Amino acid sequence: MGSKTEQKFPGLGVAPGVVVGVAHVRESGAITIPEYCLTPQAVDDEVQRFNDAVELARRQVRMLGTKAKTLPDAAAEEFEILIDAYLQMLDGSRLIRGVERRITDEKMNAEFAVQSELNVMAAQFAEMDDAYLAARLEDIREVSYRLIRNLTKTCEQNIGDLPEGSIVIAEEMTPADTALIDPAKVLGFATVIGGAEGHTAIMARALSMPAVLGASGLIKEVRTGDLVVVDGDNDQLILHPSEKTLLRVKNRQELQRQDASRLHQLADLDAVTRDGTRVTLNANVELPIEMDNVVEKGAEGVGLLRSEFIFMNRSTLPNEDEQYEIFKNIVGRMKGRPVTVRTLDIGGEKIAPALVKGFGESAKSALGLRGVRLSLKQPEIFEAQIAAILRAGAHGPVRLLIPMVTTVAELRKTKEIIKSVRNKLIKRGIQVADQLPQIGIMIEVPGAALAADALAMACDFMAIGSNDLTMYTLATDRTDEQVAHLFNPLHPAVLRLMQFCIEAAHRANTPISLCGEIAGDPTFTAMLLGLGLRDLSMSAANIPKVKQRIRELDLDAAKMRANMIMGQTDSGRSAMLLDDFNALAS
């Protein structure tokens, strides 16, 4: 038995909250994989054995799909997307083709061929140094292990029947494992392997289940029956928590319940300053799984729907009808509230291999084929997406937001494509909205910001992407630990570019919003309103906090403080002025 002294295991909190429960350690169930060389006469039978394992895996995955009907709506939707991805991988994907080639050409037995192909793909994914793609490797592993279990006739461990108050401890939790958890009995989970971008993390957030992934050493120390704390807020699991720790956790849980209750009461209230100025608060959405939270938190619309998710988790390109169904569903769930769809912003750190094939390093560079540049290079793919969005517009108000625009010429060409696609849809007898949707642009690079006067005259609305604008202005990649400390949205250059854009939009009477991370941070709310913004878009979870801050504000005071900040030449001084102003309201 392990020591009863309190132990802390740092990891990555991928779903917030803190829970106390009894550990249920799930054994890894390692499989011994045989390795042998086939005779030429045995190759055909081995290929058939592999095909039988693939067909069995398809049936198993389809059966898992029925589990989605018992999950909460957001988790069910995410799991259905995952099931589709698994089925695609089991239907002529690179993994399947690679295994068949190893069996026929290298005379490998099927189990070893699956493991060998997985090892090669894992090494290639690791070289890409991309968090999103690394997370997709989790899905490939899950399908590969399922095939190996079928080939070796190894049974899966049952995770569905656990006692109430359980906390699952495992080497790794696949999304399928997560879907089999009963949220009424399982309080949370912690694993040795996993990251924030994977489907397991997404499922945990959809289930509102605190989770910590990547906590090394758990399996060695934790035993079934041990008392543990999963602290998703502070990125740790605590084994054998002391009485003092348990008291702190209990107090935190009570405060969180009180805060959640208080903020929930704001959902149906307007975001209005003390002196009567109305502010629009919209939600940024990255995955359909977030839509329940968007409505619950009182978003007035979707201010930024990132469309990349449709392209990222697949080996083939989605067609117009597939995209239409996804957009229609999201528009329908907003029940008449506007949805602003940002067209493809594939490029930079977000790579969809099927889309950027042939463009090499340019598609990977933050200064290369990103956003509208890539869309205009791939007009057929762009037109399919535009058609899907226009068709969804027949079911509710939709706006189009074009990323990475730097010139009026790019916007003009984009408008021509949108009008042409709409005319083709009408000729095909396909229903679209009566009017062409509003077409807006992202302001993300200094060149666009400095040309805001001209761009504001050519578009229907503008949205400042403060994350990229900061990155490009300061030549700083915030994911690079060597320079991340230089990423500062309060840098005078960034603030002046933002101010110039806002003033240009006001001169042209063009609506302007901000949809970067600072929109969802109440620390910045007074400054943003003081600079003239009246439309903010953020993660839905942050809407109540920002709304509360707005309702505390006096706009004239916020304008005066913003003017003081704009007069500074040092970002530290600006931060101090902002902190002092916020402290007065607390």
N, C-alpha and C positions, 0 to 999 in steps of 0.2 A: 504493500500500500504506500501511496505517496505521502509526503509530509502534509500536516494539517495547517501549516503556516500559509498565510495569504500569498498567492503568486499572481503576477500580472503578465499577460502574453500580448504584446503589442501586435497590431495587425492593421487592416484597412476597414474602417467602418463604412460599409456600402449602403446600409439602410439605417436611418436614425432611430433613436430611442434607447432606453436602458431597461433590461428585464432581469429578474432573478428566477432561477429554476434549477431543476435536477438534471444533471448531464445524462445523456444517452449516447454512448460512444458507438459509432457505426464503424465496424471493421472495414478495411479497404478492400478485402476480398480479392487479393492479387491472384492472377491467373498464370499458371505455368504454361508457356507457349512452346509447343514442340517445334523442332527444326529438322527437316530432312529433305533429301533430294529425290525428286520424282523420276521414275523411269519414263521414257518417251510414251510408252503405252498407257501410263496412268494419268497423263496430262488432261485428256478430255474429261475423265471422271472427276478430276480435282476441280476443273473449271465448273462442272455441273454442281459439285458439292458447294462451291463458293456461291454460285447463283442461287442455290436453295437457301443458303444462309442469308443472302441479300433479300430474297422474297419473304423469308420469315421475319427479318428485321422490319420490312415494310409493314407487315401485318401488325407487328408489335407496336410500331410507331402510330399506326392508325388507331389501335386500341387505346394508346395513351391519349390520343386526341379526344376521346370521349370524356376524359377527366376534366377537360376544359369547361364542360357544362356545370361542374360543381364548384368552380372557382369564382371569386369576385370578378366583376366585369373586366376591370383593367388587367388583372392577371390572366383571365381567360383569353383576352385578345392577344396578349403578348405570347401566350403559350401556343395559340393557333398559328401565329406567324412562325414560331419556332418549329412546330410540327411540319409546316410547309417546307422550311429550310432543310430539315432532316430528310424529308421525302425526296427533295431535289438532289441531295447528296447521294441518295441510294439509287439514283436513276441516271447512270452514265456519266457521273461526275469524274473529275480527275482522279479521285481516290479509287473509285471502282475500276476505271480504265487502267490505272497504274497497277492494281493488284492482279488483274487479269493478265497484264503483260508480264509481270514477274512469274506468274504460274506457267505461262506458255513459253516464254523466252528463257527464263532463268531456272525453270523446273523447281520452283519453290513450292512447298506445301502452303495451303491457303492461309492458315493462321499466321505463319511467319511472314508471308507476303503482305498481309494487312499491317503487321507491326513494322515491317521494313519501309513500306510506303508512308506510313504515319511518321516514322522517324525522319525521313527525308523532307516531308512537308513541314514538320515542326522546325527543322533547322532552317529552312528557307524563310518561314514566317519570322523566326527570331532575327534574321538578318535585316528585316524590313524596319525594325525599331519603331513600330507603330502600335499604340495601345489598342486601337480598335481592331486591327487585324490580328493582334495577339489574342484578343478575346474571341475572335472567330475560330481560332484554333481549338478552343474549348469544345465547340460544336463538332468539329472534325474528329476530335478525340472520342467524344461521346458515341458517334456513329461507328467509329473503328472498334471501340471496346464492345459495343453491342454485337458487331459482326464476329469478333473473337469469342465472345461468350456463346454465341450460337454455334460456331464451328467446334468449340471444345465442350459444348453441352454443359456449360457452367451456369447455375441459377443465380439470378439477381437477389440481393438481400431485400427483404420487405421493410419499408420505412413508414408504411401507412398506418400501422397500429401501435401507437405509443401512448403511454399514460399521460393524463393531463399535467400541465406544468413542466413538460420536458423541454430541454434544450439539446439540440442535436450537435454532436461533435464528430467531425469526419475529416479524413484526409482531403476529400474533395466532394462537393455536392454538384451534380449536374442539374441543369434546368428541369429535366424529367424527375429527378429526385425531389426537387423543390416543389414541383407540382403535386407530388404524391403526399406531401405533408398536410396534415389536418390542422389548419390555423386555430381551431378551437382547443387543440391539445398541445401544440408545439408553440412555445413562446418566442423562440429565436434559434439561431444556429451560428456555429463558428467552424471554420475550416483552415487547414494548413495551406491549401492551394486556392487561388482565385484572385480576381481583380475587379475593379469598379466598372469596367466596360462590358463585362460578360452578361449573358442572359440570366445567369444565376443571380447576379446582383440586381438586375432589372426586375426579376420575379420577386425577389425579397422586398424591394421597394413597393411593388404593386400589391403585395400581401400585407404591407405595413408591418413587416416582421423584422425587428432589429437583427442585424447580421454583421459579423466581423470575418473577413476573409484574409488569407495570407498570414495567419498567426502561427509561426513555426513552433514546434515543440509540444503542441497540444496532445497529440496521440500518445506520446511517451508519458505524460504526467497526469492527464485527466482519466478518471475511471467512471464507469456507469454508476450512478448513485451519488456522485460528488455534487455539492452545491456550487453553482457557478453564476457569474454575472456576465451577460453580454452587453457591452456598452458601445453601441454604434456611434454615439456622439463623440466619445473620446478614444475611438479606435483601439479597443482592447477587450480581452476576456480576462475576468478575474476568477481564479480558482480558490476555493476555501475562503470566501470573503469574511473579514472580521466583522464584529458587531458594529464597530464604528463605520465601516464601509457600507454595511447593510442599511444603517440609519441614514447615511448620506444619499444612498440610492433611493430609499423610500421618500426622502424629502424632495429629491429631484423629480421623481415621478409625480408627486403631488403638485409641484410647481408647474410641470409640463402640462398636467391636466387642467390646471387653472388658466395657464396662458392659452392653451388650445381653445378652451371654452370662451374666454374673453375675446380672442381674435375671431372665433367663429361667429360671434354676434355682429361682427362688422361686415359679414358677407353681403348682406342686403342693403347696406348703407352706401351712399355715394362718397367718393373721394373728393371732399370739398374742404378748402382751407377755412380757417376761422373767420376770414373776411369775405367768404363766399365765392372763391375761385374754384371752378370745377376742373378736375384732372381725370383723364381717362387712363385706366389701368388694364392693360391687356396681358396675355400670357404668351411666353415663348414655349413652343412645343417641339420636342425632338422625336418622340415616338407616340403612336396612338395610345399606348398604355397610360399616358399622362392625362387623357381627356377627362376622366372622372374627377381628377383633382382640379382641373381647370374650372369646371362648373362649380364644384364644391367651394372653391376659394373665392368665388364671386368675380371672376374675370369678365370684363365687358366684351371680350372678343379674343381671338387669337391674333396677336400682333406680329408673330413670326412663327410660321410653320416651316421647319427645316425639312425639305423633301428628300434629303440624301438617304434616309433610312430605307427608302424603297429600293435603292440600288445597291446598298452596301453588303447585305448578307446573302448574296447569291452569285452563282457563276454565269447566269444569263441575264440579259436586259429585260426589265419589265415592259410589257406592251401597253398600249393606250388604255385598254379595257381594265387591266389590273390596277393601273394607277387611278383610273376614274373611280373604281369601287372604293379604294382607300380614301381618296379625297371626298367622295360623296358621303361616306360614313362620318368623317370628321365634321364636315359642314352640317350634316343632319343633327349631330349631337350638340351643336352650338345653338340650335333652335332659333335661328334668325339673327344671331349675333355674328358680326363680320369675322371672316377668316382671311388672313393675309398669308398667302403662300409664297415663300421664297423659292424661286426656281433654282435648279441645281447649282450647288456650290461645291461640287466635287473638285478636288485638287488640293495642293498643299499637303496637310497631314491626313486628309480624308481621301483615300484612293479606292475606287471601284474598278478592279482590273478589267472587267468586260467593257467598261466605258472608255478608259483611257489607253487601251491597247494601241500601240503604235506611236504614242506621243512621248515615250521615254521619260527622261528626267524632268522635262518641262512640266509634266502633270504632277510631279512630286514637289516642285518648288513653290514656295510662297510667292515668288515673283514670276511664276510661269503661267500655265494655262489653268487659271482658276476662274470660277464663277462664269460670268457672261462670255468670257473669252473662249472657254471650252464649249459652251453651248452654241456659240456662233460657228465654231469649227465642226460641230456635229449637228447640223440643222435637222436631220431626220429624227434624231433622238430628242432634240429640243422641241420640235413640232409635236411629237407624240405626247410629251409632258404638258405642253400648252393646251393641246386638245383635251386632255384629261381634266385639267383645271377648269377650262371653259365649260365643259360638260357638267362638272360639279357645281358650277355657278348657277345652274338652273334650279338647284335645290336650296339655295341660300346665298347671302351676299359674300362674294369672294373678291379679293384684290390680289394683284400680282406684284411681287417685289423682286427686282433684278439685282443680283449681287455683283460686286467688283466693277461697277460702271465707273469709267474715268473720263469719258468723252460724250458729247451730245450725239456724235455719229453712231456710237454703240447703241445708245438708247433709240435713236431713229431707226436703225436696222432691226432692233428687237421689236419695236412697235409694228413695223411692216410685216414681220413674221406672224405676230399675234393677230393682226387684222386678216392676213391671208388664211391662217388656220381657221379663224371664226367663219369666214366666208365659205370655206370648204365644208365645214360642219353643217352649216345652214343648207348648202346644196345637197348634202347627203341626207337631209331631213332629220338631223339629230338636234335635239332640244338644247338650247343654250340660253343664257340670260338675255333679256330684251336689249340691254345696253352692253357695250364693251366695258369690261371691268377697269377700274382705276389701275394705272400702271405707275409704280413707284420705284425708287432706286435706293440702294444702300450707299451710304457715305462711309467708306472704310479706308481709303488711302488719302494721303495729304493732297495729291493732285485733284481728286474729286472735291475735297473740302475747299480748296482754293478756287475751284471753278464752280462753286455752289451757286453763284448768281446766275450763270448760264444754265446750269442743270435744273435749277428750281423753276425756270421758265418753261422747261421742256417736259416736265413730268407732272404727275398728279399729286404725288406726295413723296417725302423723303424720310429715311430712317437712318440715324447715326448708329453705326456698329462700333461702339466705343472700344471693344476688345481689339479688333483688328486695327482700328485707327490709332490706338496707342502703340500697338506692336510696330506698325509701319512708320509711324512718326519717330519713334525712339530707336528703331532698328533693334528691337529686343524681343527675343522669343521667350515667353514666360515659362515654357516647359523646359528650358535649358537652365539647369541649376546654377551654371556659372554666371548667368546674366539676369536671372529671374528677379533679383532685387532691384533692377533698373526699371522694371515694368511698373509705371506709375501714372494712372489716369489724371493725377493732379499736377503733372508736369505742366509748366506754363505754356509750352508749345501745343500740347494736346488741348488744353482748355481754350486757347485762342482759336484753334481750328474749329472746335465745337461752337464757340460763340459766333464765329464768322458764318458758319452754316445756318445757325438758328436765325441770325439777323437777315441773311440772304433769303431764307424761306419766308420770313415775315414780310420782307419787302415785296416778294412775288405773290404773297397771299397763298403760299403753298403749305399745306399741313406738314409738320415735321415731328418725329418721335425719336426716342432713343431706346435701343434694345440690347445694349451690352450689359455686363454683369453689374455695373454701378447703378443701373436702373432699379435693381432689386435690393440694393443695400440702403437702408434708411439713413445711414450716415451721410449719403450724398444727396438725399431728396431735396433738402432746402436749397442747396446750390443749384441743382438742375432746374427747379422751379424758378429760382431767382434769375437764371440765365434766359428764361422765356419758354421752357418746355412745358407743354400741357398734356403730353401723351407719352406714357412710359410702358414698356413691355418687358416682362421678366418671367423667371420661373414662377409657376403658379403658387408654389409654397411660400413665396416671399410677398405675395400681394397683400395679405392682411397686415403684415408689419409695416409695409410702405404706406398703406391706407391709413393706418393709425397715426403715422408720422405726419402725413398730409393734414389730417384733421386737427392736429395740434398746432399747425403753422400759421403764422401771420405773414401773408405774402409780401407786404411792404418791407418787413424786417428781413425776409429771405432775399429780396432784391438788393437791399443795402449790403448784406453780408456777401452776396455774390460779387457785387461791384468791388468790395474790399479785396476779395480773393483774386479777382482779375487784375488788380493793381500790384500783385506780388510778383517777385522774380525768383522766389525760392519755394519749391513744392512743400518743404517742411513747414514753412510759415503758413502756407495755404491750409495744410492739414490741421495746424494748430487753431487757426481761425474757425475752421469748420467744426472741430471738436468742441471749442468753447461755445459756439452757437448752439450746438446740439445739447450740451450740458445744461444750458439755461432752461431747456424744455423738459429735462428729466427730473 
